[in-house]
Amino acid sequence: MRARELGIAIGDGETGARNAISDVAGVRVGHSTLIEGDDVRTGVTVIVPPETPLFAGCHRLNGNGELTGLEWVRESGLLTTPVGITNTFSVGVVRDAIAARSSDDDAWSLPVVGETFDGFLNDIRAQRVTAAHVEAAFADASPDVAEGNVGGGTGMVMFGGYAGEVGAHHITLRNIVLRPKVGDTPTHGHAVYFSWAVGGAHDITLDNMTVDDPNGWVTAAWHFYHSDATNQNAWNVTIRNSKAIGTNQAVMLWDATLHDIVIEDTTFTGAKQFAIRYEEAAAARRVTLRRVTSTGSGDRGFFSYSGANPPGVTFIESSLN
């Protein structure tokens, strides 16, 4: 299932026919997936351009991550081979296999191969990837791109819910109902968690979203967190036509630096602690509450503030208790 099928739209533009990299004419993607027993979850992905060489460039957003062949890309401005993706400990194998299949008398081969760390689900030190898996990925290459736990992404993990990753300029979550899975032990996680360590999103919009938590197991319906105040954060956050029911906090900002927060036509019901919690180094230029109704907030009150950067808060046609 794709994000758009859940009402999550990323970006302002229209997608291509496939909504994939293969919407670029002639580009094909192939995967080879290794799943064995309880400790093998890895693979190889290749991105095959229609021809080489072709113009190329690179940009480093986060310095931690291996990508071979970049010095030649920087020097020449050219990509001379397909691009490979595999686990951190198998980058060399995939690089060598791509070089071998490209090393005729007329080819210049410094392959670009990137890493994914799948060591939480995969016995990465066993180095199960071989040249045969690279060849299988090339044989699988097609304009129809398989997604999910396949190829080089087989063993990847992320937050156990919706996560806005760095680099997207506009993120929209729309028409979603979230209820915590009731188990034996409360997890006290977040329904929607935006976290960025580098980069940032210019605009985040949550529209017609309901977080229904009658047991009070969710720490925050919408949590915005940033772990490095030296980097750019989101500019604007808008929450509209939404409901938070029974969560400990409806909106939590922790270390997040935002320009404007607008909450409108939204209700907070039965927050166990605060409807809005604003902690640590969180900073916002403006907070606007327009037609916001809050009922049954916990004994700590509607709004909690702790930090050195108090926001300017404007209440418009709102009822808070």
Backbone torsions as a table, in degrees:
resi	resn	phi	psi	omega
1	MET	NA	133.7	179.6
2	ARG	-90.9	159.6	-178.2
3	ALA	-58.4	-39.0	-177.8
4	ARG	-64.8	-25.4	176.6
5	GLU	-70.7	-16.5	176.1
6	LEU	-100.8	8.0	179.9
7	GLY	84.4	15.8	-179.3
8	ILE	-99.6	110.0	179.8
9	ALA	-109.0	126.4	-179.2
10	ILE	-112.8	120.9	-179.2
11	GLY	96.1	166.7	-177.8
12	ASP	-97.4	-22.4	-172.5
13	GLY	-84.5	171.8	174.7
14	GLU	-84.2	145.2	178.5
15	THR	-79.0	163.2	171.3
16	GLY	-77.1	-176.3	-175.3
17	ALA	-59.6	-38.1	-178.8
18	ARG	-100.1	-12.4	-173.2
19	ASN	53.0	49.8	-176.3
20	ALA	-149.9	167.9	178.9
21	ILE	-60.8	-24.4	180.0
22	SER	-74.6	-0.3	169.1
23	ASP	-67.2	-18.8	169.4
24	VAL	-74.8	123.3	-171.6
25	ALA	-53.8	127.7	174.0
26	GLY	89.9	-11.6	-179.3
27	VAL	-77.4	134.7	177.2
28	ARG	-127.3	152.5	179.7
29	VAL	-130.3	134.3	178.3
30	GLY	-129.9	149.7	-179.8
31	HIS	-128.1	148.3	165.8
32	SER	-129.1	120.6	-170.8
33	THR	-113.4	130.8	178.4
34	LEU	-113.7	112.8	174.1
35	ILE	-131.8	113.5	-178.8
36	GLU	-140.4	131.1	175.8
37	GLY	55.5	-142.2	-177.5
38	ASP	-102.5	-6.7	-170.4
39	ASP	-131.7	16.0	174.9
40	VAL	-122.7	109.5	177.6
41	ARG	-143.1	85.2	-175.1
42	THR	-155.0	-170.8	179.6
43	GLY	163.8	-167.1	-177.3
44	VAL	-135.7	137.6	170.8
45	THR	-122.9	138.0	173.9
46	VAL	-123.5	139.5	174.6
47	ILE	-111.6	116.1	-170.8
48	VAL	-108.4	112.4	178.4
49	PRO	-74.5	163.1	-178.6
50	PRO	-66.2	-27.1	177.8
51	GLU	-160.6	160.0	173.5
52	THR	-136.9	153.2	-2.7
53	PRO	-74.6	160.9	173.2
54	LEU	-141.4	157.8	-177.7
55	PHE	-63.8	140.8	-177.2
56	ALA	-151.1	159.1	175.1
57	GLY	-149.6	175.9	-180.0
58	CYS	-147.0	154.2	178.0
59	HIS	-142.5	130.9	-179.9
60	ARG	-99.3	114.1	176.0
61	LEU	-93.0	-36.2	179.0
62	ASN	-134.0	125.1	-172.2
63	GLY	-73.4	-8.3	-176.7
64	ASN	-96.7	101.7	180.0
65	GLY	161.1	131.4	-176.4
66	GLU	-88.5	135.1	174.7
67	LEU	-146.6	105.8	-175.8
68	THR	-73.2	159.8	172.4
69	GLY	79.7	4.5	-175.0
70	LEU	-71.7	-29.9	-179.3
71	GLU	-62.5	-37.8	177.6
72	TRP	-69.2	-37.3	177.0
73	VAL	-62.9	-43.7	179.1
74	ARG	-64.9	-41.5	-175.9
75	GLU	-71.6	-44.4	-171.9
76	SER	-101.1	-22.2	-173.5
77	GLY	72.4	21.7	-176.3
78	LEU	-129.3	145.1	168.4
79	LEU	-105.0	127.0	-172.3
80	THR	-110.8	-4.4	-178.6
81	THR	-143.3	168.7	166.3
82	PRO	-59.7	162.4	179.8
83	VAL	-102.1	136.0	178.2
84	GLY	-111.7	151.8	175.2
85	ILE	-135.0	130.2	178.7
86	THR	-157.8	-176.8	-178.5
87	ASN	-72.9	160.4	-172.0
88	THR	-53.6	-40.4	-174.3
89	PHE	-83.6	-3.5	-177.3
90	SER	-116.8	9.9	180.0
91	VAL	-56.2	-42.7	-177.9
92	GLY	-62.7	-42.0	179.9
93	VAL	-61.7	-45.2	-178.3
94	VAL	-69.1	-39.9	177.2
95	ARG	-59.2	-46.0	-178.7
96	ASP	-65.4	-38.6	-179.0
97	ALA	-67.1	-40.1	177.6
98	ILE	-67.7	-39.8	177.9
99	ALA	-62.7	-41.6	-177.3
100	ALA	-63.8	-39.8	-177.9
101	ARG	-80.3	-6.0	179.9
102	SER	-110.2	1.7	-166.6
103	SER	-96.3	54.7	171.5
104	ASP	-85.2	-179.0	-172.7
105	ASP	-64.0	-25.6	-175.8
106	ASP	-101.5	-1.2	-173.6
107	ALA	-94.7	145.1	171.4
108	TRP	-114.1	115.4	-165.9
109	SER	-123.9	102.1	168.0
110	LEU	-126.2	83.8	-170.5
111	PRO	-63.0	147.8	173.8
112	VAL	-99.2	116.4	179.7
113	VAL	-132.7	128.0	-178.4
114	GLY	-108.4	157.7	-177.2
115	GLU	-102.5	150.3	163.6
116	THR	-127.8	132.5	-179.8
117	PHE	-90.4	108.0	-179.5
118	ASP	-109.4	23.3	-172.3
119	GLY	-68.9	-9.6	176.8
120	PHE	-77.9	-32.4	-179.0
121	LEU	-109.4	-13.8	-174.2
122	ASN	-121.6	142.3	173.0
123	ASP	-76.3	80.4	-169.1
124	ILE	-65.1	-29.2	-177.8
125	ARG	-74.5	-13.9	177.7
126	ALA	-73.0	-18.3	175.7
127	GLN	49.6	63.3	-176.2
128	ARG	-78.9	-17.8	-176.5
129	VAL	-72.8	133.9	178.7
130	THR	-126.9	173.3	177.5
131	ALA	-60.4	-30.9	178.9
132	ALA	-62.5	-34.1	178.0
133	HIS	-69.6	-33.8	176.1
134	VAL	-65.0	-44.8	178.1
135	GLU	-62.1	-37.6	178.3
136	ALA	-64.9	-36.8	177.2
137	ALA	-65.1	-41.2	176.9
138	PHE	-63.9	-39.5	179.3
139	ALA	-65.1	-27.1	-178.5
140	ASP	-85.6	-9.1	-171.6
141	ALA	-57.8	131.8	-174.1
142	SER	-157.1	157.7	172.0
143	PRO	-68.4	-19.2	178.5
144	ASP	-88.2	107.4	-169.2
145	VAL	-92.9	117.4	173.3
146	ALA	-71.2	144.1	-177.6
147	GLU	-126.5	163.7	177.5
148	GLY	100.2	-144.6	-175.7
149	ASN	-84.9	71.8	178.8
150	VAL	-133.2	157.1	173.7
151	GLY	54.0	-137.8	-178.0
152	GLY	-65.1	-14.2	178.7
153	GLY	-98.6	8.6	-172.9
154	THR	-55.9	-44.4	-173.9
155	GLY	-100.4	15.4	-177.0
156	MET	-78.5	146.8	178.3
157	VAL	-129.3	159.2	176.6
158	MET	-149.6	-172.4	179.4
159	PHE	-57.6	148.8	-177.2
160	GLY	-78.9	35.6	177.9
161	GLY	-165.7	-160.1	179.4
162	TYR	-70.7	137.8	-179.7
163	ALA	-140.4	125.8	175.1
164	GLY	-88.2	110.4	-178.5
165	GLU	-83.6	157.6	-178.5
166	VAL	-64.9	153.2	173.3
167	GLY	102.9	-22.9	178.1
168	ALA	-82.6	128.7	-177.4
169	HIS	-77.8	-31.8	-177.7
170	HIS	-136.9	124.0	179.7
171	ILE	-125.0	128.6	179.4
172	THR	-127.3	128.0	170.6
173	LEU	-112.8	124.1	-171.5
174	ARG	-137.8	140.4	172.2
175	ASN	57.9	57.8	-176.9
176	ILE	-129.7	137.8	172.1
177	VAL	-116.4	126.6	-178.7
178	LEU	-121.8	129.6	174.4
179	ARG	-131.0	135.6	-179.2
180	PRO	-66.8	145.8	174.0
181	LYS	-75.5	121.6	-176.2
182	VAL	-82.1	121.2	177.9
183	GLY	-127.3	-161.6	-178.0
184	ASP	-76.3	-28.8	-174.4
185	THR	-129.8	129.9	176.2
186	PRO	-60.9	140.6	179.9
187	THR	-97.0	-24.3	-179.7
188	HIS	53.0	47.3	173.7
189	GLY	-94.1	-160.8	-178.7
190	HIS	-119.1	143.9	178.5
191	ALA	-70.7	-48.6	176.9
192	VAL	-131.0	124.6	-171.0
193	TYR	-128.2	112.8	174.3
194	PHE	-101.3	121.5	-179.8
195	SER	-133.8	130.4	176.1
196	TRP	-135.5	131.6	176.9
197	ALA	-100.7	-28.2	175.2
198	VAL	-142.0	158.4	179.1
199	GLY	69.6	-155.7	180.0
200	GLY	168.8	168.4	177.3
201	ALA	-107.8	138.9	-179.7
202	HIS	-74.4	-40.3	-176.8
203	ASP	-139.8	131.9	174.1
204	ILE	-122.5	125.3	-179.8
205	THR	-124.2	127.2	174.1
206	LEU	-113.8	114.9	-171.9
207	ASP	-127.2	124.3	177.7
208	ASN	55.9	56.0	178.7
209	MET	-116.9	135.5	176.4
210	THR	-118.0	127.3	171.6
211	VAL	-113.7	110.3	-172.9
212	ASP	-110.9	109.7	-172.2
213	ASP	-132.7	73.6	-173.9
214	PRO	-63.4	-21.7	-178.5
215	ASN	-91.8	-5.1	-179.7
216	GLY	68.3	33.5	-178.0
217	TRP	-89.4	-15.9	-177.5
218	VAL	-90.1	124.5	179.5
219	THR	-63.2	-47.1	178.7
220	ALA	-146.2	139.3	174.5
221	ALA	-66.8	-44.5	-178.9
222	TRP	-133.7	113.9	-174.9
223	HIS	-117.9	127.4	177.7
224	PHE	-116.0	119.4	-173.1
225	TYR	-134.0	142.0	176.6
226	HIS	-138.8	129.9	-171.3
227	SER	-100.1	2.0	-178.1
228	ASP	-147.4	100.4	-173.4
229	ALA	-67.5	-7.7	179.8
230	THR	-81.3	-9.0	-176.9
231	ASN	-105.9	160.9	-178.5
232	GLN	-67.9	138.5	179.6
233	ASN	-108.6	-176.0	175.5
234	ALA	-65.2	149.2	179.4
235	TRP	-89.5	-50.6	-173.8
236	ASN	-134.4	139.2	174.2
237	VAL	-125.1	128.9	176.9
238	THR	-124.2	126.8	174.0
239	ILE	-119.4	120.2	-177.2
240	ARG	-139.3	152.7	174.3
241	ASN	52.9	39.3	-171.7
242	SER	-126.3	166.9	-178.4
243	LYS	-137.7	137.6	169.6
244	ALA	-122.3	119.1	-173.6
245	ILE	-120.7	114.6	170.3
246	GLY	81.0	-1.2	-179.7
247	THR	-71.4	160.1	178.0
248	ASN	-64.2	-45.1	169.8
249	GLN	-129.6	146.6	174.2
250	ALA	-82.4	-51.1	-178.8
251	VAL	-124.8	127.3	177.2
252	MET	-125.5	130.1	172.1
253	LEU	-116.5	124.9	-177.4
254	TRP	-132.9	109.6	-177.8
255	ASP	65.8	4.6	-175.0
256	ALA	-84.5	134.6	177.8
257	THR	-108.8	112.4	-174.4
258	LEU	-125.2	150.7	176.5
259	HIS	-79.3	-55.7	-176.3
260	ASP	-138.4	135.7	172.3
261	ILE	-118.2	123.0	177.8
262	VAL	-121.1	122.1	175.3
263	ILE	-119.2	120.7	-175.6
264	GLU	-141.3	148.9	178.0
265	ASP	49.9	46.3	-172.8
266	THR	-132.4	147.2	179.3
267	THR	-122.5	139.8	172.5
268	PHE	-114.8	122.7	-176.9
269	THR	-124.9	122.8	171.7
270	GLY	66.5	35.4	175.9
271	ALA	-61.2	128.8	-174.3
272	LYS	-70.2	-30.4	179.6
273	GLN	-118.8	-80.8	-179.9
274	PHE	-125.8	151.3	170.3
275	ALA	-72.5	-43.1	178.1
276	ILE	-129.3	127.9	179.0
277	ARG	-121.9	129.2	-170.4
278	TYR	-129.0	102.9	-164.9
279	GLU	-126.1	164.9	174.7
280	GLU	53.8	-126.3	-175.3
281	ALA	-94.4	20.5	179.7
282	ALA	-59.0	141.4	179.6
283	ALA	-147.3	134.3	175.5
284	ALA	-139.7	138.6	180.0
285	ARG	-69.5	-43.3	-179.5
286	ARG	-142.2	140.8	170.6
287	VAL	-123.3	121.6	-178.9
288	THR	-119.7	124.4	176.1
289	LEU	-110.9	112.1	-175.9
290	ARG	-120.3	117.4	-178.4
291	ARG	54.2	49.9	177.0
292	VAL	-102.9	131.3	177.6
293	THR	-117.6	126.8	178.2
294	SER	-126.1	124.5	178.8
295	THR	-129.5	142.4	173.0
296	GLY	69.7	30.7	176.8
297	SER	-63.9	153.4	-177.0
298	GLY	-64.2	179.6	-174.0
299	ASP	-70.1	-5.7	178.4
300	ARG	-89.4	-6.3	173.9
301	GLY	101.5	179.4	-176.3
302	PHE	-77.0	-44.8	-170.1
303	PHE	-125.3	128.7	176.3
304	SER	-116.9	130.0	178.8
305	TYR	-129.9	132.8	175.1
306	SER	-147.8	118.1	179.7
307	GLY	153.9	-177.0	-173.9
308	ALA	-100.2	0.4	-173.6
309	ASN	-127.4	76.3	-177.7
310	PRO	-65.7	138.4	179.7
311	PRO	-85.1	162.3	167.7
312	GLY	-88.3	117.3	-175.1
313	VAL	-108.4	128.6	178.5
314	THR	-117.8	127.6	177.5
315	PHE	-107.2	125.6	-179.0
316	ILE	-128.5	116.8	177.4
317	GLU	49.9	45.0	-176.6
318	SER	-116.5	150.1	179.2
319	SER	-125.1	117.6	-171.6
320	LEU	-126.8	129.0	172.2
321	ASN	-159.2	NA	NA
